[in-house]
Amino acid sequence: MDPTALSIATMRADEVQTLEDWAAAEGWNPGLADLAIAYAVDPDAFIALRRGDELVGGGSIFSHGGAFGFMGLFIIRADLRGGKLGTTLWHQRLDMLRKRLAPGAGIGMDGVFAMVPFYEKGGFKFAHRDLRFEGIAHGQMDPDAHAYPDISFAEIDSFDRCFFPAPRSTFLVRWLEQPGAHVLGIRQDDMLAGYGVARPCRKGFKLGPVFADTPDIAERLIGSLMAKIEGEPVALDIPEPNEAGLKLAAKFGLSESFGCARLYYGPAPDLPLNGIFGVTSFEFG
Ligand SMILES: CC(C)(COP(=O)(O)OP(=O)(O)OC[C@H]1O[C@@H](n2cnc3c(N)ncnc32)[C@H](O)[C@@H]1OP(=O)(O)O)[C@@H](O)C(=O)NCCC(=O)NCCS
């Protein structure tokens, strides 16, 4: 094998682990199980750029059942940046993902602000900003917040359909059942009116998703999740158009620390952003 020849192919499991370490080195603080869950659900989503047999870059092209795609974890090894490797890998990933989706299916991504012009040149359109808020968890358990599976998977799965562009049951069940996660829901009039997940990350916890019908339900849910992880570092990613969400972040003492541009290729989904108080992840949608 020519040790300098570039190739692009699906990743081996050990390469996924390397990509996770690179993501941590970028300060993205991946959830402890995020990549393992995505790899179990969609092993073809992880793409390696190799020089010879050495991993020099990677990224994910997750397919939510062929109906909606998401690009994330776009990283070139730190010592090789600025030499157009990223351009090659990114365009090939987009082509590969489009082939994996139903005709006309949309693709989303949360990109760092500095790269927005590059993604726009590649055909993506800016939708809004997703802002990360961080702090230390403090909250009170709401007496009406119930844990999964007292709130059933069927309830959560059908509620989730209102806030995510495509069905994602196989992903969601693993997300809810990952080790160390807290999953809570609140019902109103016997119907689920909000649910949220706190999952352990390399540092502290992230809340995501947090979906709720009203800001009041969101506040009670976030407070209850915070109570479960009292005193831990916590992060919450909120779509900027959700003004009630931004106010809640301040109320819980969280401050803005980072952000991404949500961009779409093809049709942008019509999501109720006012009910999205926590994005599931910047990597998989
Ligand atoms: C982003 C990244 C994968 C690009 O790989 P690369 O091999 O350096 O990229 P290229 O040399 O092919 O350049 C690709 C484009 O990215 C732009 N770019 C790269 N890093 C940038 C930065 N920090 N700020 C602004 N633009 C940047 C380049 O200007 C270029 O755009 P252009 O074609 O319009 O000039 C690489 O820089 C990286 O791993 N960065 C850290 C992780 C990261 O931020 N990933 C993106 C998350 S959305």
The ligand as a MOL file (V3000), in Angstrom:
LIG
                    3D

  0  0  0     0  0            999 V3000
M  V30 BEGIN CTAB
M  V30 COUNTS 48 50 0 0 0
M  V30 BEGIN ATOM
M  V30 1 C -12.7060 22.2210 10.1140 0
M  V30 2 C -11.6160 21.2840 9.6290 0
M  V30 3 C -12.1430 19.8500 9.6300 0
M  V30 4 C -11.2350 21.6810 8.2190 0
M  V30 5 O -10.1980 20.8120 7.7680 0
M  V30 6 P -8.9470 21.4170 6.9520 0
M  V30 7 O -8.2120 20.2980 6.3100 0
M  V30 8 O -8.2130 22.3380 7.8170 0
M  V30 9 O -9.7900 22.2400 5.8660 0
M  V30 10 P -9.3840 22.8180 4.4730 0
M  V30 11 O -7.9380 23.1810 4.4610 0
M  V30 12 O -9.8850 21.9270 3.4040 0
M  V30 13 O -10.2730 24.1040 4.5030 0
M  V30 14 C -11.6720 23.9820 4.4450 0
M  V30 15 C -12.3330 25.2930 4.7180 0
M  V30 16 O -12.3930 25.4870 6.1110 0
M  V30 17 C -12.0270 26.8130 6.4150 0
M  V30 18 N -11.5320 26.8040 7.7970 0
M  V30 19 C -10.8230 25.8480 8.4000 0
M  V30 20 N -10.6250 26.1600 9.6940 0
M  V30 21 C -11.2140 27.3340 9.8930 0
M  V30 22 C -11.3650 28.1920 11.0050 0
M  V30 23 N -10.8590 27.8940 12.2070 0
M  V30 24 N -12.0260 29.3420 10.8290 0
M  V30 25 C -12.5590 29.6520 9.6300 0
M  V30 26 N -12.4800 28.8750 8.5550 0
M  V30 27 C -11.8010 27.7460 8.6780 0
M  V30 28 C -11.0070 27.1210 5.3710 0
M  V30 29 O -10.8540 28.5110 5.2080 0
M  V30 30 C -11.6150 26.4920 4.1500 0
M  V30 31 O -12.6190 27.2930 3.5750 0
M  V30 32 P -12.4580 27.9430 2.1130 0
M  V30 33 O -12.3820 26.8000 1.1700 0
M  V30 34 O -13.7160 28.7120 1.9650 0
M  V30 35 O -11.2330 28.7680 2.1920 0
M  V30 36 C -10.3660 21.3720 10.5550 0
M  V30 37 O -9.8980 22.6910 10.5610 0
M  V30 38 C -10.6410 20.9270 11.9780 0
M  V30 39 O -10.5470 19.7580 12.2930 0
M  V30 40 N -10.9940 21.8860 12.8700 0
M  V30 41 C -11.3210 21.5890 14.2500 0
M  V30 42 C -12.6670 20.9070 14.3680 0
M  V30 43 C -13.7850 21.7760 13.7930 0
M  V30 44 O -13.9200 22.9430 14.1350 0
M  V30 45 N -14.6200 21.1690 12.9450 0
M  V30 46 C -15.7430 21.8200 12.3240 0
M  V30 47 C -16.9210 21.6760 13.1590 0
M  V30 48 S -18.3620 22.3470 12.3750 0
M  V30 END ATOM
M  V30 BEGIN BOND
M  V30 1 1 1 2
M  V30 2 1 2 3
M  V30 3 1 2 4
M  V30 4 1 2 36
M  V30 5 1 4 5
M  V30 6 1 5 6
M  V30 7 2 6 7
M  V30 8 1 6 8
M  V30 9 1 6 9
M  V30 10 1 9 10
M  V30 11 2 10 11
M  V30 12 1 10 12
M  V30 13 1 10 13
M  V30 14 1 13 14
M  V30 15 1 14 15
M  V30 16 1 15 16
M  V30 17 1 15 30
M  V30 18 1 16 17
M  V30 19 1 17 18
M  V30 20 1 17 28
M  V30 21 1 18 19
M  V30 22 1 18 27
M  V30 23 2 19 20
M  V30 24 1 20 21
M  V30 25 1 21 22
M  V30 26 2 21 27
M  V30 27 1 22 23
M  V30 28 2 22 24
M  V30 29 1 24 25
M  V30 30 2 25 26
M  V30 31 1 26 27
M  V30 32 1 28 29
M  V30 33 1 28 30
M  V30 34 1 30 31
M  V30 35 1 31 32
M  V30 36 2 32 33
M  V30 37 1 32 34
M  V30 38 1 32 35
M  V30 39 1 36 37
M  V30 40 1 36 38
M  V30 41 2 38 39
M  V30 42 1 38 40
M  V30 43 1 40 41
M  V30 44 1 41 42
M  V30 45 1 42 43
M  V30 46 2 43 44
M  V30 47 1 43 45
M  V30 48 1 45 46
M  V30 49 1 46 47
M  V30 50 1 47 48
M  V30 END BOND
M  V30 END CTAB
M  END
